[in-house]
């Protein structure tokens, strides 16, 4: 996993939001830029979202997520 993504996950895991549902947003480029997609449920394969091997940064809102 690239260092930027790993760091973003660590920071985002500490953020607590007032939103009721857990969600995660993936960005194509570093620094939370470029095309993105947000999900509140498990995604088994990013290929259908056009993000297979392309997500470079992520924001986690509420709860914990495991990203492999």
LINSULSUL-V424698 format. One record per residue. N is the residue number from 1. NEAR is the number of other ideal C-beta (glycine too) atoms within 10 Angstrom. Layout:
BEGIN
n=N near=NEAR
n=N near=NEAR
END
This chain:
BEGIN
n=1 near=8
n=2 near=11
n=3 near=7
n=4 near=14
n=5 near=17
n=6 near=12
n=7 near=11
n=8 near=20
n=9 near=19
n=10 near=10
n=11 near=12
n=12 near=16
n=13 near=12
n=14 near=7
n=15 near=10
n=16 near=9
n=17 near=13
n=18 near=6
n=19 near=11
n=20 near=6
n=21 near=10
n=22 near=15
n=23 near=16
n=24 near=20
n=25 near=16
n=26 near=22
n=27 near=21
n=28 near=16
n=29 near=14
n=30 near=13
n=31 near=10
n=32 near=15
n=33 near=11
n=34 near=13
n=35 near=13
n=36 near=17
n=37 near=16
n=38 near=10
n=39 near=13
n=40 near=12
n=41 near=8
n=42 near=7
n=43 near=14
n=44 near=6
n=45 near=8
n=46 near=14
n=47 near=11
n=48 near=10
n=49 near=15
n=50 near=10
n=51 near=18
n=52 near=10
n=53 near=6
n=54 near=15
n=55 near=21
n=56 near=18
n=57 near=22
n=58 near=20
n=59 near=18
n=60 near=21
n=61 near=18
n=62 near=16
n=63 near=14
n=64 near=8
n=65 near=16
n=66 near=6
n=67 near=13
n=68 near=3
END
